[in-house]
């Protein structure tokens, strides 16, 4: 059965002066999880040292506020639309420029999830997901923005996307074979279904689905529902419930603010183990 909880129900642990974390996904909470996930809060001016093991991958997503990332002899300004990929062996420091919240995720021993894994070929990368191309669902009003793909991050060990649900929108029932994944609700509320059992969800909720667990979502209320989801490995099979439409995603040629996006991608079916050209 899916594991669901809200970050507010997780104890805060001090990390450094002005920094605290909440351990969201852990071995203790989900036995055998391939993803470790923390929520980190930084006071203005607080700094956090980041070190990634030589066998691991990591990434961070700014949720609110802003920070300065120092890595590879450069300084990068980050805001609430940035996701940072941290390759094996990465060393960096993060200094908050305002009250800041972020997700920090790790995939231990990431090479087991990518047959072509080459740590030497991977580098730190920053994605502004509000500049990435938007895909529209062919069958409903949902939108998808890819944030972790082989083209963006250089590995198939993990895949990630942000999905937007207008009010009163429902996805199709399906399950994945060959990957586990989690959803973190960025805003809005609704009902998640796990093997057809309803689970109320809201901002700050984490929903963890195991391999082959059927699931779908329905957004509720007047606010758009948005969540980020990540899969490990990034290659897997999606199987749709009997009678459910196979979701097809069509390119819009624009980003979330209607501008020409940072790149272009083609439409594809979610039935593909690895969507084309993303």
C-alpha positions in Angstrom: 0.0 0.0 0.0 1.2 3.5 -0.7 3.0 5.4 2.1 1.6 8.9 2.6 2.3 11.6 5.2 2.7 15.4 5.5 6.0 17.0 6.0 4.6 18.9 9.0 4.3 15.6 10.8 8.0 14.9 10.5 10.4 16.0 13.3 12.8 18.8 12.4 16.5 18.0 13.0 19.2 20.7 13.2 21.9 20.6 10.4 23.9 23.8 11.1 23.3 27.3 12.3 20.0 28.4 10.8 19.5 25.1 9.0 17.2 22.1 9.7 15.9 19.1 7.9 13.0 16.7 8.0 13.8 13.2 6.8 10.9 12.3 4.5 11.9 9.2 2.7 14.1 6.8 4.8 14.8 3.1 5.1 13.0 3.2 8.4 9.8 4.6 6.8 9.9 2.7 3.5 12.0 -0.5 3.7 14.2 -1.0 0.6 13.6 2.5 -0.8 15.9 3.5 -3.6 15.4 7.2 -2.9 16.3 9.1 0.2 14.5 12.5 0.5 14.8 15.4 2.9 13.0 18.7 3.3 15.6 21.3 4.3 14.8 24.8 5.7 17.4 27.6 5.7 17.2 30.9 7.5 18.5 34.0 5.6 22.3 33.8 5.5 22.4 30.2 6.6 24.9 28.0 4.7 24.9 24.3 4.0 27.8 22.1 2.9 26.8 19.5 0.3 28.8 16.4 -0.4 27.8 13.5 -2.7 29.4 10.1 -2.4 31.3 8.8 -5.4 28.7 6.1 -6.0 25.6 8.3 -5.6 23.5 10.8 -7.4 21.7 13.7 -5.7 19.5 16.7 -6.7 17.9 19.6 -4.9 14.8 21.6 -5.8 14.2 25.0 -4.4 10.6 25.2 -3.1 10.5 28.8 -1.7 13.0 31.6 -1.3 16.4 31.7 -3.0 20.0 30.7 -2.5 23.5 31.0 -3.8 25.1 27.8 -4.9 28.9 27.6 -4.9 30.4 24.7 -6.9 33.1 24.1 -9.5 34.6 27.5 -9.0 31.4 29.3 -9.9 28.4 30.9 -8.1 24.9 30.2 -9.3 21.8 32.2 -8.1 18.9 29.9 -7.5 15.2 30.7 -7.1 12.0 28.8 -6.7 12.0 27.4 -10.2 15.4 25.7 -10.1 16.4 22.1 -9.8 20.1 21.2 -9.4 21.6 17.9 -10.4 24.6 16.8 -8.3 26.8 14.1 -9.9 28.9 11.5 -8.0 31.6 13.1 -5.9 30.1 16.6 -6.1 31.1 19.2 -3.5 29.2 22.4 -3.1 27.9 24.9 -0.6 24.5 26.6 -0.5 23.8 29.9 1.2 20.3 31.2 1.6 19.6 34.7 0.4 16.1 34.6 2.0 14.0 32.3 4.0 14.4 29.2 1.9 12.9 25.7 1.7 14.2 22.9 -0.6 13.9 19.2 -1.3 17.2 17.3 -1.3 17.2 13.8 -2.7 19.8 11.0 -3.1 20.0 7.8 -5.0 22.6 5.6 -3.3 24.7 3.4 -5.6 23.1 4.9 -8.7 25.1 2.8 -11.2 22.8 -0.2 -10.5 20.0 1.7 -12.2 21.8 2.7 -15.4 23.6 0.2 -17.5 25.6 3.0 -19.2 26.4 4.8 -15.9 29.7 6.8 -16.2 30.4 9.1 -13.3 33.2 10.8 -15.2 30.7 11.9 -17.9 28.3 13.5 -15.4 28.5 17.1 -14.3 26.6 19.6 -12.1 23.6 20.9 -14.0 20.9 23.5 -13.2 17.4 23.4 -14.8 14.9 26.2 -14.6 11.7 24.3 -15.0 9.6 27.4 -15.7 11.7 27.7 -18.9 11.3 24.0 -19.9 8.7 23.1 -22.6 5.1 22.3 -21.6 3.3 19.2 -22.8 -0.5 19.0 -22.8 -2.4 15.8 -22.1 -4.4 14.7 -25.1 -7.3 13.4 -23.0 -7.7 15.9 -20.2 -6.5 19.3 -19.0 -3.2 18.2 -17.3 0.2 19.7 -18.2 3.6 18.1 -17.8 7.1 19.6 -17.6 10.1 17.3 -17.5 12.7 18.2 -15.0 15.0 15.2 -14.9 15.7 13.3 -18.2 18.7 11.7 -19.9 19.1 14.8 -22.0 19.0 17.2 -19.1 21.1 15.2 -16.6 22.9 12.6 -18.6 21.7 9.4 -16.9 18.8 7.0 -17.0 19.1 6.2 -13.3 16.3 8.7 -12.4 13.5 10.5 -14.2 11.5 13.4 -12.9 8.6 15.7 -13.9 6.2 18.3 -12.6 2.5 17.6 -13.3 -0.2 20.4 -13.2 -3.9 19.5 -12.5 -6.5 22.2 -13.0 -9.4 22.0 -10.5 -11.6 18.9 -10.8 -9.2 17.0 -13.1 -8.5 13.3 -12.9 -5.8 11.2 -14.4 -6.2 7.6 -15.6 -5.6 4.6 -13.4 -2.2 2.9 -14.1 0.8 1.3 -12.6 4.5 1.1 -13.3 6.7 -2.0 -13.6 10.4 -1.8 -12.9 10.5 1.5 -10.9 9.3 3.0 -7.6 8.4 6.6 -7.4 7.3 9.4 -5.1 5.1 12.5 -5.5 5.5 15.6 -3.4 2.5 18.0 -3.5 3.7 21.6 -4.3 0.3 23.2 -4.0 -3.4 22.4 -4.1 -5.3 19.4 -2.8 -7.2 16.4 -4.0 -7.5 12.7 -3.6 -4.9 10.1 -4.5 -5.9 6.6 -5.2 -3.7 3.6 -4.5 -5.0 0.3 -5.6 -8.4 2.1 -5.8 -8.3 3.2 -2.1 -8.8 6.9 -1.7 -6.2 9.0 0.2 -6.8 12.8 0.8 -3.7 14.8 -0.1 -2.6 18.4 0.2 0.4 20.7 0.0 3.4 19.2 1.7 2.2 15.7 1.4 4.5 12.9 0.1 3.0 9.9 -1.6 5.3 7.0 -2.2 4.2 4.2 -4.6 5.9 0.9 -4.8 6.6 -1.0 -8.0 3.3 -2.2 -9.7 1.0 -0.3 -7.3 -2.0 1.1 -9.2 -2.6 4.8 -8.7 -4.1 8.0 -10.1 -5.1 11.4 -8.8 -8.1 13.7 -8.7 -7.6 17.5 -8.0 -10.2 19.2 -5.8 -11.0 22.8 -4.7 -10.5 26.0 -6.6 -6.7 26.0 -6.8 -4.6 24.2 -9.3 -2.9 21.1 -7.9 0.8 20.7 -8.8 3.3 18.0 -7.7 6.8 16.9 -8.6 7.4 13.2 -9.0 10.6 11.1 -9.4 11.2 7.6 -10.6 14.1 5.2 -9.9 15.2 3.7 -12.2 14.3 6.2 -15.0 13.4 3.3 -17.4 10.3 1.4 -16.6 7.0 0.2 -18.1 3.7 1.9 -17.6 0.6 -0.3 -17.7 -2.9 1.2 -18.0 -6.0 -0.2 -16.2 -8.6 -1.8 -18.4 -10.6 0.8 -20.2 -8.2 3.7 -19.2 -6.8 5.8 -22.1 -3.0 5.5 -22.7 -1.9 9.0 -21.9 -0.4 10.9 -24.8 1.5 14.1 -24.3 1.5 16.8 -27.0 4.1 19.6 -27.3 2.8 23.2 -27.0 5.9 24.9 -28.2 5.9 27.2 -25.1 6.9 27.3 -21.5 4.6 27.8 -18.5 4.5 31.6 -19.1 3.8 31.3 -22.8 7.3 32.0 -23.9 9.5 30.1 -26.4 11.0 27.4 -24.2 14.7 26.8 -23.5 14.4 23.7 -25.9 11.9 21.8 -27.9 10.7 18.2 -27.4 8.4 15.9 -29.4 5.1 14.5 -28.3 5.0 10.9 -27.0 3.0 8.2 -25.3 3.5 7.5 -21.6 3.5 3.8 -22.6 7.1 4.2 -23.7 9.7 3.0 -21.3 11.8 6.1 -22.1 9.9 8.9 -23.8 11.5 10.0 -27.0 13.6 13.2 -27.3 13.3 14.4 -23.7 
